[in-house]
């Protein structure tokens, strides 16, 4: 019998300008929605009666939702093929659900209902957004990935500028930015309506304008038609560490109860216990489904992915703290207001939107400059420098009281944000098997949402214990986290070899 000779791997054709534009344009609407959330949800919660100390816990919807949704969407989008393609069905479904959530969030008069709409919004944005990272990998060759992620970052920046500025722009057009106590200002409500429309239209553009490669084409591009391993047929690994995670989770729960610690820590203990039980369950049953594949791939992460995960953990603690607390810090420190129904508070909250728009505009520009620096010093060192710029920016928010001068720290924050959105993924897609981009990027997002969960469960207690009535010191904590992330990046060993080649 004559052995078949594997066909050589074919290189994906490079995308032109409009190809890269169409692949990434959906991110414009997604980021408008994210920017509206980041700049206004704390404002909405405070307007509906939440105290500053409870803000972090009310934001818990995001990390919990992402922890569940992102790896599952990654797993299924790797295996989906229908008349819309592989990733596009998820873009479209997420966009429609997010549009509905954006319409509902500013129109509820109840704090708990607003938190529920935030949960729906986060779930929907995760469904739409998670496959976009894998989509860039699917549609571009390895040597064009940095350019593809730069386009994504540019649209993220542009969308965030519009989303962050929207309430101030509507106010400039004569729409009120104040409302009676317990109500959401009309300028904020109109901004969320704008976000719903932009989300559906921009994602719809990508869905309609891009033709995805078929599974057969992707097979040839990856390893050659004769030796392409079908997704789902690789041997699974069943970790033995499940009982340790269950023990750690139960220990946290017991400490919370025994020492009367902050009740928000129950979420952390329950999460650790659930993760351990999932590991035990898939090992005992030798399961073959989505959870088994996620657990197996998590246990087999490439070494560079593990190194990046450490940096991601500290990075996202820093950013999540800043997103939660910038509004109360700026309104109190630069505008001297804590009454959410006052004109000064709402002017300060609008200014936070301007600040966030400015850092995203900086990010859109920096996105095309960072790859130039990376060609000289490497992606890891470039990312470390970007993170240090963010740390300096966060310290600036702590120290500066003049509203206009607060734009200066946003330069550092914008450089860091551009780097966060591109450099880790450039490194990551070079070490991942292309047939599993979706599930591995979903798993990588664990190290985005887990730190957010840590902040959501711990930061309220930290505020009450160490910074009562002084939320500005949270910016110092955020800066220290970014410095730790930069140090972790210096341990990342880059490679240009893609796993599976």
C-alpha positions as CSV (number, residue, x, y, z in Angstrom):
1,X,0.0,0.0,0.0
2,X,1.4,3.4,-1.0
3,X,1.2,6.0,1.7
4,X,-0.4,9.3,0.8
5,X,1.8,12.3,0.6
6,X,0.5,15.3,2.6
7,X,-0.2,18.3,0.5
8,X,1.9,21.4,1.4
9,X,0.2,24.1,3.4
10,X,-1.2,26.9,1.3
11,X,-0.9,30.5,2.4
12,X,-4.1,32.5,2.8
13,X,-4.3,35.4,0.3
14,X,-3.6,38.8,1.8
15,X,-6.6,41.1,2.3
16,X,-6.7,44.5,0.7
17,X,-7.7,47.7,2.5
18,X,-11.4,47.1,2.0
19,X,-11.1,43.5,3.0
20,X,-9.6,44.4,6.3
21,X,-12.1,47.2,6.7
22,X,-15.1,44.8,6.2
23,X,-13.7,42.1,8.4
24,X,-13.3,44.6,11.3
25,X,-16.2,47.1,10.8
26,X,-18.6,45.3,13.1
27,X,-16.3,46.2,16.0
28,X,-17.3,49.9,15.5
29,X,-20.9,49.2,16.7
30,X,-19.8,46.7,19.4
31,X,-17.4,49.3,20.9
32,X,-20.0,52.1,20.8
33,X,-22.1,49.8,23.0
34,X,-19.1,49.0,25.3
35,X,-18.2,52.6,25.6
36,X,-21.8,53.6,26.6
37,X,-21.6,50.8,29.2
38,X,-18.2,51.8,30.5
39,X,-18.9,55.5,30.8
40,X,-22.5,55.5,31.9
41,X,-23.5,52.3,33.8
42,X,-22.0,53.6,37.1
43,X,-23.8,56.9,36.4
44,X,-27.1,55.0,35.9
45,X,-26.6,52.8,39.0
46,X,-25.8,55.9,41.1
47,X,-28.9,57.7,39.7
48,X,-31.0,54.7,40.7
49,X,-29.8,54.8,44.3
50,X,-26.6,52.7,44.4
51,X,-23.8,53.8,46.8
52,X,-20.2,54.1,45.5
53,X,-19.2,51.1,47.7
54,X,-21.7,48.8,45.9
55,X,-20.8,49.8,42.3
56,X,-18.3,47.0,41.8
57,X,-20.7,44.3,42.9
58,X,-23.4,45.6,40.5
59,X,-20.9,45.4,37.7
60,X,-20.5,41.7,38.4
61,X,-22.7,40.8,35.5
62,X,-19.9,41.3,33.0
63,X,-17.3,39.0,34.3
64,X,-19.7,36.2,35.3
65,X,-21.4,36.3,31.9
66,X,-18.1,36.4,30.0
67,X,-16.7,33.5,32.0
68,X,-19.6,31.3,30.9
69,X,-20.4,32.6,27.4
70,X,-17.0,33.3,25.8
71,X,-15.5,29.8,25.8
72,X,-18.8,28.2,24.8
73,X,-19.2,30.6,21.9
74,X,-15.5,30.0,20.9
75,X,-16.1,26.2,21.0
76,X,-19.3,26.3,19.0
77,X,-18.1,28.9,16.5
78,X,-15.1,26.7,15.7
79,X,-17.6,23.9,14.7
80,X,-20.4,25.9,13.1
81,X,-21.1,26.1,9.4
82,X,-24.4,27.3,7.9
83,X,-25.6,29.6,5.2
84,X,-24.1,32.6,7.1
85,X,-20.8,30.9,7.6
86,X,-18.8,30.0,10.7
87,X,-18.5,33.1,12.9
88,X,-21.1,35.4,11.4
89,X,-24.2,33.8,12.9
90,X,-22.9,34.7,16.3
91,X,-22.1,38.3,15.3
92,X,-25.7,38.8,14.1
93,X,-27.4,37.1,17.1
94,X,-25.3,39.0,19.6
95,X,-26.0,42.3,17.8
96,X,-29.7,41.9,17.9
97,X,-29.8,40.9,21.6
98,X,-27.4,43.8,22.5
99,X,-29.6,46.2,20.7
100,X,-32.6,45.2,22.8
101,X,-30.6,45.5,26.0
102,X,-29.4,49.0,25.0
103,X,-33.0,50.0,24.6
104,X,-34.0,48.6,27.9
105,X,-31.1,49.6,30.2
106,X,-31.7,53.4,30.5
107,X,-35.5,53.0,30.7
108,X,-35.8,51.1,33.9
109,X,-36.5,52.8,37.1
110,X,-35.4,49.9,39.3
111,X,-31.7,49.2,40.3
112,X,-32.0,45.4,40.2
113,X,-33.8,45.6,36.8
114,X,-31.0,47.8,35.5
115,X,-28.5,45.2,36.7
116,X,-30.4,42.5,34.9
117,X,-30.3,44.5,31.6
118,X,-26.6,45.0,32.1
119,X,-26.3,41.2,32.4
120,X,-28.2,40.8,29.1
121,X,-26.1,43.5,27.5
122,X,-22.8,41.8,28.6
123,X,-24.0,38.4,27.4
124,X,-25.0,39.7,24.0
125,X,-21.8,41.7,23.5
126,X,-19.8,38.6,24.4
127,X,-21.7,36.5,21.8
128,X,-21.0,39.2,19.2
129,X,-17.5,40.1,20.1
130,X,-15.7,36.8,21.0
131,X,-15.7,35.4,17.5
132,X,-14.3,38.6,16.0
133,X,-10.8,37.9,17.3
134,X,-10.9,34.4,15.8
135,X,-12.4,35.9,12.6
136,X,-9.4,38.1,12.0
137,X,-7.2,34.9,12.3
138,X,-9.5,33.0,10.0
139,X,-9.4,35.6,7.3
140,X,-5.8,36.7,7.2
141,X,-2.3,35.1,6.8
142,X,0.0,35.0,9.8
143,X,2.2,38.0,8.5
144,X,-0.9,40.2,8.2
145,X,-2.4,39.6,11.6
146,X,-0.8,42.7,13.2
147,X,-2.4,44.8,10.5
148,X,-5.8,43.1,11.0
149,X,-5.7,43.6,14.7
150,X,-4.7,47.3,14.1
151,X,-7.8,47.7,12.0
152,X,-9.9,46.2,14.8
153,X,-8.3,48.5,17.3
154,X,-8.9,51.5,15.1
155,X,-12.6,50.7,14.8
156,X,-12.7,50.0,18.5
157,X,-11.2,53.4,19.2
158,X,-13.5,55.2,16.8
159,X,-16.6,53.5,18.2
160,X,-15.6,54.2,21.7
161,X,-15.1,57.9,20.9
162,X,-18.6,58.2,19.6
163,X,-20.1,56.1,22.4
164,X,-18.2,58.0,25.1
165,X,-19.1,61.4,23.7
166,X,-22.7,60.7,22.9
167,X,-24.3,62.1,26.0
168,X,-22.3,65.3,25.8
169,X,-23.1,65.6,22.1
170,X,-26.8,65.2,22.7
171,X,-26.6,67.8,25.5
172,X,-24.8,70.2,23.1
173,X,-27.8,69.7,20.8
174,X,-30.1,70.9,23.5
175,X,-31.2,67.6,25.1
176,X,-31.1,67.7,28.9
177,X,-28.3,66.0,30.8
178,X,-30.1,66.2,34.2
179,X,-33.2,64.4,35.5
180,X,-35.1,64.2,38.7
181,X,-33.8,61.9,41.4
182,X,-34.2,58.2,40.4
183,X,-34.5,59.0,36.7
184,X,-32.0,58.8,33.8
185,X,-31.2,62.0,31.9
186,X,-32.6,62.1,28.4
187,X,-29.2,62.7,26.8
188,X,-28.1,59.3,28.3
189,X,-31.2,57.5,27.0
190,X,-30.8,58.9,23.5
191,X,-27.2,57.8,23.5
192,X,-28.2,54.2,24.2
193,X,-30.8,54.4,21.4
194,X,-27.9,55.5,19.1
195,X,-25.8,52.6,20.3
196,X,-28.6,50.1,19.5
197,X,-28.9,51.3,16.0
198,X,-25.1,51.4,15.4
199,X,-24.6,48.0,16.8
200,X,-27.1,46.3,14.4
201,X,-26.0,48.3,11.4
202,X,-22.2,47.9,11.7
203,X,-22.3,44.2,12.6
204,X,-24.8,43.7,9.7
205,X,-22.3,45.3,7.4
206,X,-19.6,42.8,8.3
207,X,-22.1,39.9,8.0
208,X,-23.2,40.9,4.6
209,X,-19.9,42.1,3.1
210,X,-17.5,39.2,4.1
211,X,-17.5,35.7,2.7
212,X,-15.9,33.3,5.1
213,X,-13.6,30.5,3.9
214,X,-15.3,27.1,3.8
215,X,-14.2,24.3,6.2
216,X,-12.5,22.7,3.2
217,X,-10.6,25.9,2.3
218,X,-9.5,26.4,5.9
219,X,-8.3,22.8,6.1
220,X,-6.1,23.3,3.1
221,X,-4.8,26.7,4.4
222,X,-3.9,25.1,7.8
223,X,-2.1,21.9,7.3
224,X,-2.9,20.6,3.8
225,X,-6.0,18.7,2.7
226,X,-4.6,15.2,3.5
227,X,-3.6,15.7,7.1
228,X,-6.2,18.1,8.5
229,X,-7.3,16.7,11.9
230,X,-11.1,17.1,12.3
231,X,-12.1,19.4,15.2
232,X,-13.3,17.3,18.1
233,X,-11.3,14.2,17.2
234,X,-8.2,15.0,19.2
235,X,-7.6,13.1,22.5
236,X,-8.9,14.9,25.5
237,X,-7.1,15.5,28.8
238,X,-9.0,15.2,32.0
239,X,-7.3,17.1,34.8
240,X,-7.0,15.6,38.3
241,X,-7.1,19.0,40.1
242,X,-10.9,19.2,40.4
243,X,-11.0,18.2,44.2
244,X,-8.4,20.9,44.9
245,X,-10.5,23.6,43.3
246,X,-13.6,22.4,45.2
247,X,-11.6,22.5,48.4
248,X,-10.4,26.0,47.8
249,X,-13.9,27.2,47.0
250,X,-15.4,25.6,50.1
251,X,-12.6,27.1,52.2
252,X,-13.5,30.6,50.9
253,X,-17.2,30.0,51.6
254,X,-16.4,28.8,55.1
255,X,-14.1,31.8,55.8
256,X,-16.7,34.3,54.6
257,X,-19.3,32.7,57.0
258,X,-17.0,32.2,59.9
259,X,-15.2,35.5,59.9
260,X,-18.3,37.5,58.7
261,X,-16.4,38.8,55.6
262,X,-17.9,40.7,52.8
263,X,-20.9,38.7,51.4
264,X,-19.7,39.5,47.9
265,X,-16.9,36.9,48.4
266,X,-19.6,34.2,48.2
267,X,-19.5,34.7,44.5
268,X,-15.7,34.0,44.4
269,X,-16.1,30.9,46.6
270,X,-19.0,29.6,44.5
271,X,-17.0,30.1,41.3
272,X,-14.0,28.1,42.5
273,X,-16.3,25.3,43.7
274,X,-18.2,25.2,40.4
275,X,-14.9,25.0,38.4
276,X,-13.7,22.1,40.5
277,X,-17.1,20.3,40.2
278,X,-16.9,20.7,36.4
279,X,-13.5,19.2,36.3
280,X,-14.6,16.3,38.5
281,X,-17.7,15.7,36.4
282,X,-16.0,15.6,33.0
283,X,-13.3,13.3,34.4
284,X,-15.7,10.8,36.1
285,X,-17.9,10.6,33.0
286,X,-15.1,10.9,30.4
287,X,-17.4,13.4,28.7
288,X,-16.8,14.5,25.1
289,X,-18.9,17.6,24.8
290,X,-18.2,21.3,25.0
291,X,-17.3,21.5,28.6
292,X,-14.9,18.6,28.3
293,X,-13.1,20.2,25.4
294,X,-12.8,23.5,27.2
295,X,-11.4,21.9,30.3
296,X,-9.0,19.8,28.2
297,X,-7.8,22.8,26.1
298,X,-7.4,24.8,29.3
299,X,-5.1,22.2,30.7
300,X,-3.0,22.1,27.4
301,X,-2.5,25.8,26.9
302,X,0.7,26.6,25.1
303,X,3.4,28.0,27.4
304,X,3.3,31.5,25.8
305,X,-0.5,31.6,26.4
306,X,0.2,30.8,30.1
307,X,2.7,33.6,30.3
308,X,0.4,36.0,28.6
309,X,-2.4,35.0,31.0
310,X,-0.5,36.3,33.9
311,X,0.0,39.7,32.3
312,X,-3.7,39.8,31.3
313,X,-4.8,39.1,34.8
314,X,-3.1,42.2,36.2
315,X,-4.0,44.3,33.2
316,X,-7.7,43.8,33.4
317,X,-7.8,44.3,37.2
318,X,-6.3,47.8,36.4
319,X,-8.7,48.7,33.6
320,X,-11.8,47.3,35.3
321,X,-11.1,49.4,38.5
322,X,-10.7,52.6,36.3
323,X,-13.9,51.9,34.4
324,X,-15.9,51.5,37.6
325,X,-14.5,54.4,39.6
326,X,-13.5,57.1,37.2
327,X,-17.0,58.6,37.3
328,X,-17.2,59.0,41.1
329,X,-13.6,60.1,41.3
330,X,-13.9,62.8,38.6
331,X,-17.3,64.1,39.7
332,X,-16.1,64.4,43.3
333,X,-12.5,65.5,42.8
334,X,-12.7,67.7,39.7
335,X,-16.3,68.9,40.0
336,X,-16.9,68.8,43.7
337,X,-20.2,66.9,43.4
338,X,-21.6,63.7,44.9
339,X,-25.4,64.4,44.4
340,X,-26.3,62.5,41.3
341,X,-29.3,64.8,40.6
342,X,-27.1,67.9,40.6
343,X,-26.0,69.8,37.5
344,X,-22.3,69.6,38.6
345,X,-22.4,65.8,39.0
346,X,-23.9,65.3,35.5
347,X,-21.5,67.8,34.0
348,X,-18.7,65.7,35.6
349,X,-20.2,62.5,34.3
350,X,-20.4,63.9,30.8
351,X,-16.7,65.0,31.1
352,X,-15.8,61.4,32.0
353,X,-17.3,60.5,28.6
354,X,-15.1,63.1,27.0
355,X,-12.1,61.7,28.8
356,X,-12.9,58.1,27.6
357,X,-13.5,59.3,24.1
358,X,-10.1,61.0,24.1
359,X,-8.2,57.9,25.3
360,X,-10.0,55.9,22.6
361,X,-9.0,58.4,20.0
362,X,-5.4,58.1,21.1
363,X,-5.8,54.3,20.9
364,X,-7.0,54.5,17.3
365,X,-3.9,56.3,16.3
366,X,-1.5,54.3,18.5
367,X,-2.9,51.1,17.0
368,X,-0.9,51.7,13.8
369,X,2.2,53.0,15.5
370,X,2.7,50.1,17.9
371,X,3.4,47.5,15.2
372,X,6.2,49.7,13.9
373,X,7.8,49.7,17.3
374,X,7.2,46.0,17.7
375,X,9.2,45.3,14.5
376,X,12.2,46.8,16.3
377,X,11.9,45.6,19.9
378,X,9.4,42.7,19.7
379,X,5.7,42.4,20.6
380,X,6.2,41.6,24.2
381,X,8.5,44.5,25.0
382,X,6.2,46.9,23.1
383,X,3.2,45.7,25.1
384,X,5.2,46.2,28.4
385,X,5.9,49.8,27.4
386,X,2.2,50.3,26.6
387,X,1.2,49.0,30.0
388,X,3.6,51.3,31.8
389,X,2.1,54.2,29.9
390,X,-1.3,53.1,31.3
391,X,0.1,53.0,34.8
392,X,1.4,56.6,34.5
393,X,-2.0,57.6,33.2
394,X,-3.9,56.1,36.2
395,X,-1.6,57.9,38.6
396,X,-2.4,61.1,36.7
397,X,-6.2,60.6,37.4
398,X,-5.3,60.3,41.1
399,X,-3.3,63.5,41.2
400,X,-4.9,65.9,38.8
401,X,-7.9,68.0,39.8
402,X,-8.3,70.3,36.8
403,X,-10.9,68.8,34.4
404,X,-9.1,69.8,31.2
405,X,-5.7,68.6,32.5
406,X,-7.3,65.2,33.1
407,X,-7.0,64.7,29.4
408,X,-3.2,64.3,29.8
409,X,-3.5,60.9,31.7
410,X,-5.8,59.7,28.9
411,X,-2.8,59.7,26.5
412,X,-1.1,57.1,28.6
413,X,-4.4,55.2,29.0
414,X,-5.0,55.3,25.3
415,X,-1.6,53.9,24.4
416,X,-2.1,51.1,26.9
417,X,-5.6,50.3,25.5
418,X,-4.3,50.1,22.0
419,X,-1.6,47.7,23.1
420,X,-4.1,45.6,25.1
421,X,-6.3,45.2,22.1
422,X,-3.6,44.1,19.7
423,X,-0.3,42.9,21.0
424,X,-1.4,39.9,23.1
425,X,-3.4,38.6,20.2
426,X,-0.6,39.0,17.7
427,X,1.6,36.9,20.0
428,X,-1.2,34.4,20.7
429,X,-2.4,33.6,17.2
430,X,1.2,32.7,16.3
431,X,1.2,29.8,18.8
432,X,-2.3,28.5,18.5
433,X,-3.6,25.8,16.0
434,X,-5.8,27.8,13.6
435,X,-8.6,25.2,13.7
436,X,-9.1,26.1,17.4
437,X,-8.7,29.9,17.3
438,X,-12.3,30.3,18.6
439,X,-12.1,28.1,21.7
440,X,-8.6,29.2,22.7
441,X,-9.4,32.9,22.4
442,X,-12.5,32.1,24.4
443,X,-10.3,30.5,27.1
444,X,-7.8,33.3,26.9
445,X,-10.7,35.6,27.8
446,X,-10.9,33.8,31.1
447,X,-7.9,35.9,32.1
448,X,-9.9,39.0,31.2
449,X,-13.1,38.1,33.0
450,X,-11.6,36.4,36.1
451,X,-9.8,39.6,37.2
452,X,-13.0,41.5,36.6
453,X,-14.8,39.0,38.9
454,X,-12.1,39.5,41.5
455,X,-12.6,43.3,41.4
456,X,-16.3,43.0,41.5
457,X,-16.3,40.7,44.5
458,X,-13.4,42.3,46.4
459,X,-13.2,46.0,45.6
460,X,-16.3,47.0,47.5
461,X,-14.8,45.6,50.7
462,X,-11.5,47.2,50.0
463,X,-13.2,50.5,49.5
464,X,-15.0,50.3,52.8
465,X,-12.0,49.1,54.7
466,X,-9.2,51.2,53.3
467,X,-10.7,54.1,51.3
468,X,-14.0,55.1,52.9
469,X,-15.3,58.1,51.1
470,X,-12.1,58.4,49.1
471,X,-12.5,56.5,45.8
472,X,-9.6,58.3,44.2
473,X,-7.1,55.9,45.8
474,X,-8.5,53.1,43.6
475,X,-6.5,54.7,40.8
476,X,-3.3,53.9,42.7
477,X,-4.3,50.3,43.0
478,X,-5.0,50.2,39.2
479,X,-1.6,51.8,38.5
480,X,0.2,49.1,40.6
481,X,-1.7,46.4,38.7
482,X,-0.6,47.7,35.4
483,X,3.1,47.9,36.5
484,X,2.8,44.2,37.6
485,X,1.4,43.4,34.2
486,X,4.3,45.1,32.5
487,X,6.8,43.1,34.6
488,X,4.9,39.9,33.7
489,X,5.2,40.7,30.0
490,X,9.0,40.7,30.2
491,X,8.8,36.9,30.9
492,X,6.9,36.1,27.7
493,X,8.9,34.2,25.2
494,X,7.8,35.0,21.7
495,X,7.8,32.6,18.8
496,X,6.7,32.8,15.1
497,X,5.9,29.1,14.8
498,X,2.2,28.3,14.9
499,X,1.2,25.2,16.7
500,X,0.2,22.4,14.4
501,X,2.4,23.4,11.6
